[in-house]
């Protein structure tokens, strides 16, 4: 698909009647979604460690959450194509609410299986919530899409309070540790359902639902799609491997849950604070340069993590990992929005997120076993080759487009 055709397709994309108001509301939903997610991640591995007979399964609740995202992205995308963004997000948030309450029930029953089920259902909602960024792209004009995507992602800055909030509410139902976190998450999902009532994104027309566009295989064979998915996958999977195991690594080092919550808080801040200017950086530096910068920052994070296991290393490494992820993920999302027509939107977005979260789920499932067998430092080193492949792919695509400017 040529860049000119992409621009034509983008300009044909339906705009919302609310415009920037909808983008702000989506940013609020993103803030609540990520606050809940960061709070649960703070506790999930520790809850698993306490309930699982086999300690190698400590990260299973988090891993199942990512598996659920993988499973949910495709049906979520096609459901929203049929019933619209707002109603689709409402379905997802309702499932997430049920999951948070089931996980809390699992703690009261000391049932690892119920906790895992609860995390899986929360992951289903997370699969829907991944489309907040694409909904923002729908609401904005083509030239403002990088900014709209980054502003919605910036809503996640609020999520930096999630881990600290978790440290304060985890004993609400003492002696049942961590139950307060899951009940608080349920409250955040109720707030999300309220906000979604005010979102006004136009539903696809009957003609748009009937139109098929190009075969998915043709879309996925585009070099831009391949590189965008690779960059997002490596950025997200690397973060998953490292951050899923950090609570366990910090526990082994004798650090407290409050210390862990602080590290995750600053990691989440690093993930989303750059979003206030990532869109501007993309316009100024170009999307490929921003993605290369993100890959370099993730590589530096690995070096910080393996130098020492002091609190400051976990803290700085977590921030760098978040910033690197942001540049890779926002950049990759921006690329994906350039390669489809309105009729191709649902299947392209579904394929994009399905591939990404399949890899993330696999990485998360492996992280507990890898931490138990090869240790934290070796896990960090293992992500470096994948970062290198991403850098090579982005540079190759840049050179390809310079040689053939009109090719996509």
Secondary structure, DSSP 8 states (H G I E B T S, - for coil): --HHHHHHHHHHS---SSTHHHHHHHHHHHHHHHHHHHHHHHHHHHHHHHH-SSGGGTTHHHHHHHHHHHHHHHHHHHHHHHH-HHHHHHHHHHHHHHHHHHHHHHHHTT-HHHHHHHHHHHHHHHHHHTTHHHHHHHHS-GGGHHHHHHHHHHGGGGGGGHHHHHHHHTTTTTTSTTHHHHHHHHHHHHHHHHHHTT-------HHHHH---S-HHHHHTSHHHHHHHHHHHHHHHHHHHHHHHHHHHHHHTT--HHHHHHHHHHHHHHHHTTHHHHHHHHHHH-HHHHHHHHHHHHHHHHHHHHH--SHHHHHHHHHHHHHHHHHHHHHHHHHHTTS--GGGHHHHHHHHHHHHHHHHHHHHHHHHHHHHHT-HHHHHHHHHHHHHHHHHHHHHHHHHHHHSTT--
